[in-house]
Amino acid sequence: MNLKELIKKGESENIEFKKSLQLKDEIGETVSAFSNSRGGKIIVGVDDKNKEVIGVEIGENTIENLANYIKRYTDSPVFPSIMVESTGGKEVIVVEVKEADEKPVLFKGRPYKRVGKSSHKASAGEVRKLVVESKKIYWDEQVCEDAALEDIDEEKVEWFLNERKIKRNVPKPEDMELKELLINIGAARRVDNEVKPTNAGILFFGKAPHKFFINSELRVAKFKGTDVTHPVLDRIDCRSTLWEMVRMAEEFIRRNIRLLSFRTATSFRRTDKFEYPIDALREAILNGLIHRNYSDPADVRVFLFDNRAEIINPGTFPEGVTPKNPVHKPINPRLCSLFYDIGLIEKYGSGIKLMNRLCRRWGNKEPHYDLHPLETKIIFESQVKETTYIEVADISDKLNERQKKALYFAQKKGFITRKEYLKINDIGATQSYKELKDLADKGFLISEGKGRAVKYVVPER
């Protein structure tokens, strides 16, 4: 795009107009802002309000003086490309600034950031972000400032080493101190002769990760109906290490999704399976926890509805990555590596393809995505065909909460015993007998056997 077209287009995120060289400080601030952003051009001699070309007077040392001024008052020093060009019979100065390799770039001791068409002082948070971007240190590799090695659970580290040996055949290190081991796997860094946990170290091995990252919890809820405004039937707020929360969520899902029973075409035998492939839901939860934006105050959520399951995580796909183009471009590579080491994920952008494949094999539709600038939602549609399952949510007026809980248990196992009813509900033997008998009398279960051998079986329907 030539100069005339640039001026006609007007100011933008990478184009700035200045009336004259008298505005050197404003020019310097914009140099800082462009350096800390994606670069840009400053055109001196153009009115920023009406895009009128005013022109500037060019003396013998005009360009040299401007270059020296920018160099003198920027830190790290900026050496922009400065040219004199003509348009409409008048001369203007074009200052071209490239994005800096080392950030933040200060002007007169202050950092500036480009926001839309304007340059503003960068906040403390933006400065920290610029430093991280400059050093190319990912969020999960940064030191967790308020944490110490005492916040790492050594038993969880030992569990990790055992799992890594089993899943990836990596021998457990001999005679290596905890400090060196944590540094070796990216769970800690040495800072000024002190070893401190990284963000990944706390999230994966911490005694209480939620203490440092209040947004790291995983919220899981089962709703009655198809909307979050409907009653909540069950919920759990998971606050632990990431891999422990995945376990908790999977257990919750197994307890709260329907077990479907099918007659096979070749025999009278019944085939039972959940309405969703559990492995696919687990993969979606892992993706949400690993690839989320932890700078965002929101948490990861899993919502189960009558007709679908949703996994929602803060942040969106990295640039160049889409559900149809699942290139491996991790936002938190250290977390990705730790989960890979224990066999829960593969590294090479296979998660989306795996979920698609699992859903197809299970008889479900492939999951689809609802993408928003602030969050990513993956949606699994329920598979409900001719079944023999009992939907407990639809019999709330017939059973109490203990009976519903027991019926969920029986649906998954095929039956329930009195001993199991006692255990999951923590009630007395007499009350347990009465409530099981009531389930049988209402036709939800069938009593088989006598005495201690009696069990209550889910009937075929």
C-alpha positions in Angstrom: 0.0 0.0 0.0 1.5 3.3 -1.0 1.7 6.4 1.1 -1.3 8.1 -0.4 -3.5 5.1 0.3 -2.1 4.8 3.9 -3.1 8.3 4.6 -6.5 7.9 3.0 -7.2 4.8 5.1 -6.5 6.7 8.3 -5.0 5.8 11.7 -5.1 2.2 12.9 -3.4 -0.2 15.2 -0.2 0.2 13.2 -0.5 3.6 11.6 -0.2 6.9 13.5 -0.3 10.5 12.2 1.5 13.5 13.8 1.2 17.1 12.7 4.8 18.2 13.2 8.2 17.4 14.7 7.4 19.5 17.6 5.5 16.5 19.0 8.6 14.6 19.7 7.5 13.1 23.0 4.3 11.8 21.4 6.3 10.4 18.6 8.6 8.7 21.2 5.6 7.3 23.1 4.3 5.8 19.8 7.7 4.3 19.0 7.6 2.6 22.4 4.0 1.4 21.8 4.7 0.0 18.3 7.9 -1.7 19.7 5.9 -3.4 22.4 3.2 -4.4 19.9 3.4 -5.6 16.3 5.3 -2.6 14.9 3.9 0.2 12.8 4.5 3.5 10.9 4.4 7.1 12.2 3.7 9.6 9.5 4.8 13.1 10.6 3.3 16.0 8.7 -0.4 14.7 8.6 -3.3 16.1 10.7 -4.6 13.2 12.7 -8.1 14.7 12.9 -8.9 15.2 9.2 -6.1 13.3 7.4 -4.9 16.6 5.8 -1.3 16.5 4.6 0.4 19.5 6.2 4.0 18.6 5.4 7.2 19.3 7.4 10.3 21.3 6.8 13.3 19.1 6.3 16.6 20.6 7.3 20.2 19.3 7.0 20.1 17.4 10.3 16.3 16.8 10.7 16.4 13.0 10.2 19.6 12.5 12.2 18.3 14.6 15.1 15.0 12.6 15.2 16.8 9.3 15.1 19.2 10.4 17.9 16.3 11.6 20.0 14.5 8.3 19.7 17.6 6.3 20.4 18.5 8.5 23.4 15.2 8.2 25.2 14.2 4.6 24.4 15.3 1.7 26.5 16.3 -0.8 25.0 17.4 1.7 22.3 15.2 1.7 19.1 16.7 2.3 15.7 13.7 2.9 13.4 13.8 3.3 9.7 13.2 7.0 8.9 12.5 8.2 5.4 11.3 11.4 3.7 8.5 11.0 1.2 6.4 13.3 -0.9 2.7 13.4 -1.4 0.4 16.1 -2.8 3.5 18.3 -3.4 4.5 18.2 0.3 7.1 16.3 2.2 6.4 14.1 5.2 8.5 11.9 7.4 7.8 8.2 7.7 9.1 6.5 10.8 8.9 2.7 10.5 9.2 0.8 13.8 9.5 -3.0 14.1 8.3 -5.1 16.9 11.1 -5.4 19.5 12.7 -8.7 20.3 13.3 -7.6 23.9 10.4 -6.1 25.7 9.2 -3.9 27.2 10.7 -0.9 25.3 10.5 2.2 27.5 10.3 5.8 26.4 11.7 8.2 29.1 11.5 5.4 31.6 7.9 4.4 30.9 6.5 1.6 28.8 3.6 2.2 26.3 1.3 -0.2 24.6 -0.8 0.1 21.5 -4.6 -0.1 22.1 -6.6 0.4 18.9 -5.6 3.8 17.4 -4.0 5.1 20.5 -0.8 4.7 22.6 -1.3 4.2 26.4 1.0 3.6 29.3 1.2 -0.1 29.9 -0.1 -1.4 33.2 2.0 -3.5 35.6 0.2 -6.6 34.4 0.8 -5.7 30.7 4.5 -5.1 31.5 4.8 -8.6 33.1 3.1 -10.1 30.0 5.5 -8.3 27.7 8.5 -9.6 29.6 7.1 -13.2 29.4 6.5 -12.8 25.6 10.0 -11.4 25.1 11.7 -14.2 26.9 9.3 -16.7 25.3 8.6 -18.3 28.7 5.2 -19.9 28.7 2.8 -19.3 31.6 3.2 -22.8 33.0 7.0 -22.5 33.0 7.0 -19.3 35.0 7.8 -19.4 38.7 4.8 -19.4 41.1 5.9 -16.4 43.0 4.2 -17.1 46.4 5.0 -20.8 46.5 7.9 -22.7 48.0 9.2 -26.3 47.7 7.2 -27.1 50.9 4.1 -26.6 48.8 5.0 -29.6 46.7 3.6 -33.0 47.7 6.4 -35.5 47.5 3.9 -38.4 47.4 2.4 -37.0 44.2 5.9 -36.7 42.7 6.5 -40.4 43.6 3.2 -41.4 42.0 4.2 -39.5 38.9 7.5 -41.3 38.6 5.8 -44.7 39.0 3.2 -43.9 36.4 5.8 -42.5 34.0 7.8 -45.8 34.3 4.7 -47.9 33.6 3.3 -45.8 30.8 6.5 -44.5 29.1 9.1 -46.9 30.3 11.2 -44.1 31.8 13.3 -45.5 34.7 13.0 -43.8 38.1 16.0 -41.6 38.7 18.4 -42.9 41.3 20.1 -40.6 43.9 18.6 -37.4 42.6 17.4 -34.8 45.1 13.8 -33.6 44.9 15.0 -30.1 43.9 17.0 -31.4 40.9 14.2 -33.8 39.9 11.6 -31.0 39.9 13.9 -28.8 37.8 14.5 -31.7 35.4 10.8 -32.2 34.7 10.0 -28.4 34.6 8.1 -28.4 37.9 10.6 -26.0 39.4 13.2 -23.4 38.5 16.3 -22.0 40.1 16.0 -18.3 40.9 18.8 -16.4 42.6 20.2 -19.6 44.1 16.8 -20.6 45.4 14.6 -23.4 43.8 11.0 -22.4 43.5 8.0 -24.3 42.0 6.7 -23.3 38.6 3.0 -22.8 37.9 3.0 -26.3 36.3 4.7 -27.7 39.3 2.0 -26.4 41.7 -0.9 -27.4 39.4 0.5 -31.0 39.0 2.2 -31.7 42.3 0.9 -29.1 44.7 -0.5 -29.8 48.1 -3.2 -27.2 47.6 -3.1 -25.7 44.1 -6.3 -23.7 44.7 -4.5 -21.7 47.3 -2.4 -20.2 44.6 -4.8 -20.3 41.6 -8.3 -19.8 42.7 -9.4 -20.2 39.1 -7.8 -23.6 38.7 -10.8 -25.6 40.0 -13.0 -27.8 37.9 -16.8 -27.3 38.4 -19.0 -30.2 37.3 -22.8 -30.2 37.4 -25.8 -32.4 36.3 -28.9 -30.4 35.4 -32.5 -31.7 35.2 -33.5 -30.6 31.7 -31.6 -28.9 28.9 -30.6 -25.5 30.4 -28.5 -24.1 33.2 -31.6 -22.4 34.6 -33.1 -25.8 35.4 -32.6 -27.5 38.8 -29.2 -29.0 39.6 -29.4 -32.7 40.5 -25.8 -33.2 41.4 -22.6 -31.1 41.5 -19.0 -31.2 42.6 -16.4 -28.5 42.8 -13.0 -30.1 42.2 -10.1 -28.4 43.9 -6.9 -30.5 43.6 -4.1 -31.2 41.2 -5.1 -31.4 37.6 -4.8 -35.1 37.2 -6.7 -35.7 40.4 -9.5 -33.5 39.2 -9.8 -35.5 36.0 -10.3 -38.6 38.1 -13.0 -36.9 40.2 -14.8 -35.6 37.1 -14.8 -39.0 35.5 -16.3 -40.6 38.6 -19.0 -37.9 38.7 -19.8 -38.4 35.0 -20.1 -42.2 35.4 -22.5 -41.6 38.2 -24.6 -39.0 36.4 -25.0 -40.1 32.8 -27.4 -42.8 31.6 -26.6 -46.4 31.0 -28.3 -47.6 27.8 -29.2 -51.2 27.1 -29.6 -52.6 23.6 -30.8 -55.8 22.1 -28.2 -57.1 19.6 -29.4 -58.1 16.2 -27.9 -61.6 16.4 -28.9 -62.7 19.8 -31.2 -62.1 22.8 -28.3 -60.8 24.9 -28.4 -57.3 26.1 -25.5 -54.8 25.5 -25.0 -52.0 28.0 -23.1 -48.8 27.4 -23.1 -45.2 28.6 -24.8 -42.6 26.5 -21.4 -41.0 25.8 -17.9 -42.5 25.3 -16.3 -41.8 28.6 -12.8 -41.6 27.0 -14.0 -38.8 24.7 -15.3 -36.8 27.6 -12.1 -37.3 29.6 -10.1 -36.1 26.6 -12.2 -33.0 26.3 -11.7 -32.3 30.1 -8.0 -32.8 29.7 -7.9 -30.4 26.8 -9.8 -27.8 28.8 -7.4 -28.1 31.8 -4.2 -28.2 29.8 -4.8 -25.7 27.0 -6.8 -23.1 28.9 -5.8 -19.5 29.6 -4.8 -19.5 33.3 -4.6 -15.7 33.2 -8.4 -15.6 32.9 -10.2 -15.6 36.2 -12.9 -18.1 35.0 -12.6 -21.8 35.7 -13.2 -24.9 33.6 -16.8 -26.2 33.7 -18.5 -29.5 32.8 -22.3 -29.4 32.4 -24.4 -32.5 31.9 -27.9 -32.0 30.5 -30.6 -34.4 29.4 -29.6 -34.0 25.7 -25.9 -33.1 25.7 -22.7 -32.7 27.7 -20.7 -29.4 27.5 -17.1 -28.8 28.5 -16.2 -25.1 28.7 -12.8 -23.6 29.2 -11.4 -20.0 29.3 -9.5 -19.0 26.2 -9.7 -20.0 22.6 -7.6 -21.9 20.1 -4.1 -20.6 19.3 -3.7 -18.6 16.1 -3.7 -21.0 13.1 -5.4 -23.8 15.1 -9.0 -24.8 14.6 -11.2 -27.8 15.3 -10.8 -28.7 11.6 -7.0 -28.0 11.7 -5.9 -29.4 15.0 -2.2 -28.6 14.8 -0.2 -29.3 17.9 0.5 -25.8 19.3 0.2 -26.0 23.1 -0.5 -23.0 25.2 1.0 -24.7 28.3 3.7 -27.1 26.9 5.0 -28.1 30.3 1.6 -29.3 31.5 1.2 -31.0 28.2 4.5 -32.8 28.7 3.6 -33.9 32.2 0.3 -35.4 31.2 2.0 -37.1 28.2 4.5 -38.7 30.6 1.7 -40.4 32.6 0.0 -41.6 29.4 -3.1 -39.5 29.6 -2.5 -37.6 26.3 -0.5 -37.9 23.2 1.5 -34.8 22.1 0.8 -34.4 18.5 -2.5 -32.7 18.1 -4.4 -35.9 18.2 -6.9 -35.0 20.9 -9.7 -33.7 18.6 -9.2 -36.5 16.1 -9.4 -39.0 19.0 -12.7 -37.6 20.3 -14.2 -37.6 16.8 -13.1 -41.2 16.3 -14.3 -42.4 19.7 -17.8 -40.8 19.2 -18.2 -42.3 15.7 -17.3 -45.8 17.1 -19.7 -45.3 20.0 -22.5 -44.4 17.7 -22.6 -40.7 18.7 -22.2 -37.7 16.5 -18.8 -36.1 16.4 -18.6 -33.2 19.0 -19.1 -29.7 17.7 -17.7 -26.4 19.0 -19.1 -23.1 20.1 -16.2 -20.6 19.8 -16.2 -17.3 21.6 -13.3 -14.8 21.9 -13.2 -15.5 25.7 -14.0 -19.2 25.9 -14.2 -22.5 24.0 -17.2 -24.8 24.4 -17.2 -28.4 23.1 -20.6 -30.1 22.9 -21.4 -33.8 22.9 -24.9 -34.8 21.8 -26.5 -37.6 23.8 -27.1 -40.9 22.1 -30.6 -42.1 23.1 -32.2 -44.9 21.1 -34.5 -47.8 22.2 -33.2 -48.6 25.6 -34.0 -50.3 28.9 -32.6 -47.6 31.2 -34.6 -45.9 33.9 -34.2 -42.1 33.9 -34.1 -41.3 37.6 -34.6 -37.6 37.0 -38.1 -38.4 35.7 -39.2 -40.2 38.9 -38.4 -37.6 41.5 -41.9 -37.7 42.9 -41.8 -41.5 43.4 -38.4 -42.0 45.1 -36.4 -40.4 47.8 -32.7 -39.3 47.2 -31.3 -42.5 48.8 -33.4 -44.6 46.4 -32.3 -42.6 43.4 -28.7 -42.9 44.4 -29.1 -46.7 44.8 -30.9 -46.9 41.4 -28.1 -45.1 39.7 -25.7 -47.6 41.3 -27.8 -50.6 40.3 -28.1 -49.4 36.7 -24.4 -49.4 36.2 -23.7 -52.7 38.0 -27.0 -54.5 37.0 -28.0 -55.1 40.6 -27.5 -53.9 44.2 -27.3 -55.8 47.5 -28.6 -54.7 50.9 -25.0 -54.3 52.1 -24.2 -52.0 49.2 -27.4 -50.0 49.9 -26.3 -49.6 53.5 -22.8 -48.5 52.5 -23.7 -45.9 49.9 -26.5 -44.3 52.0 -25.1 -44.8 55.5 -28.5 -45.8 57.1 -29.7 -48.6 59.3 -30.6 -52.1 58.2 -34.3 -51.8 58.8 -34.6 -48.5 56.8 -32.5 -50.0 54.1 -34.8 -53.1 53.8 -37.9 -50.9 53.7 -36.6 -48.7 50.9 -35.2 -51.6 48.8 -38.6 -53.4 49.2 -40.3 -50.2 48.1 -38.1 -50.1 44.9 -39.1 -53.7 44.2 -42.8 -53.1 44.9 -42.8 -50.1 42.4 -41.1 -52.3 39.8 -37.8 -50.5 39.6 -35.9 -53.5 40.9 -36.6 -57.3 41.2 -35.7 -59.1 44.4 -33.8 -62.3 43.7 -32.6 -64.9 46.3 -33.3 -65.1 50.0 -31.7 -64.0 53.3 -28.2 -62.6 53.1 -27.9 -63.7 49.4 -30.7 -61.5 48.3 -29.9 -59.0 45.6 -32.1 -56.5 43.8 -31.7 -56.7 40.0 -32.5 -54.1 37.3 -35.3 -55.6 35.2 -35.0 -56.0 31.5 -37.5 -53.8 29.7 
